[in-house]
Amino acid sequence: MARMRTVDERLVRAPAQRIFEIAADVERWPALLPHYRYVRFRDRMHGTGIVEMSANRPFGPLRWPTRWVSLMEIQHAPGAAVPMIRFRHIQGITTRMEVQWSFAPVTGGTHVTVLHLWNGPAWPFIGAVAARMVIGPVFVHGIASRTLEGLARVAEGDQTSARAFTREQ
């Protein structure tokens, strides 16, 4: 069992396929989400790739830059109407973190869940504590909750962001 577990979830009032497509288009995140600095594919293969990401974690007027590299995979789970998106962090302080975006059609839209699992950094004595007490709740949740909220607004038809997403696709 992972020492750190964060769950961000939200009802998105949009079809599952729409929110999935917006979430899977990670290179567009910086244009849609003000806290994202950049997202770049280092290597892209069908349904998978190595992606470098950077986002700011705001603390009032201050912005703490974060950076990580992940293996991104689009996975088709048996019986699922919409694929899930999985990330396995392979570089950065969060190396070995597992992330899963899942999309469940429900009445009124889609229940989106973003799950992060991690045992923490390999720091003797304090790694697990740092993961559970600081990195998970402050940084992981702080960034993931903003990401989910921003992408949900786009999927639900926020006029400015939705037009930009449609126009630039």
Secondary structure, DSSP 8 states (H G I E B T S, - for coil): --SEEEEEEEEESS-HHHHHHHHH-GGGHHHH-TTEEEEEEEEEETTEEEEEEEEEEEETTEEEEEEEEEEEEEE--TT-SS-EEEEEEEESTTTT-EEEEEEEEETTEEEEEEEEEE---S-TTTHHHHIIIIIIIIIIHHHHHHHHHHHHHHHTT-HHHHHHHHHH-
